[in-house]
Amino acid sequence: MLRITVLPDERALAKQEAERIAAALAAKPDLVLGLPTGRTPVRLYHELGVLASQGRVDFSRATTFNLDEFLGIPWSHPGSYRTFMEQHLFSRVNIAPERIQFLNGAAPDPEAECRRYDDAVESVGGIDLQLLGIGTNGHIGFNEPARELAGRSHRVTLKASTRRSNAALFGGDLSSVPMEALSMGMATILHGKQLVLLATGKSKARCIERLVNGPLTTKMPASFLQLHRDVELVLDQAAAELL
């Protein structure tokens, strides 16, 4: 069942969600967190860094799994999502490096890497709290609109719109954005115990409206969140304007 929370702006959203994560970690210190990248969670990660500096959030026993990574580049690449997460969150909280789980885009066998990642998720009992963003085409992670969706971690060819939205990570050079990525699959995401999708800005309003009111369709991967028993959409007013 979809629950919807609308907050005045991006700052209010980030503060509320940082407090949610801090409370979840206090209640279950060994929480397994699923994390997104992209513009939307940056302010949230900043707020978690602030709470960490105040001693108000403890990641020391938490485990994190990120949704996706570009294929063909190492974690050390400045455009990698692993570098993004290190910059915006991991370097600012007390998480143990061995508790950070990430798809390896430079793995010599991408399919084997996907199987390894799914096994790692299963080995900790699944994800307790999965944070999600949403692409303007309705993608979740790198699960792009398609005739069918992959259930488990998989290799994916990125849509042009998705590559454009990531060009800033590659110095604004679209030609440098990898053509493919590795992504957690929709079944793994939907097996998370609690899902929270964050969306801010007017550019997300149309896909949020389709997610809430539209049909269940592989052309709109986010629509599959309608099937989950515990999912909340946390939106700013701009993202909610068509609801």
Secondary structure, 3 states (H helix, E strand, C coil): CEEEEEECCHHHHHHHHHHHHHHHHHHCCCCEEEECCCCCCHHHHHHHHHHHHCCCCCCCCCEEEECEEECCCCCCCCCCHHHHHHHHCHHHCCCCHHHEECCCCCCCCHHHHHHHHHHHHHHCCCCCEEEECCCCCCCECCECCCCCCCCCCEEEECCHHHHHHCHHHHCCCHHHCCCEEEECCHHHHHCCCEEEEEECCHHHHHHHHHHHHCCCCCCCHHHHHHHCCCEEEEEECCCCCCC
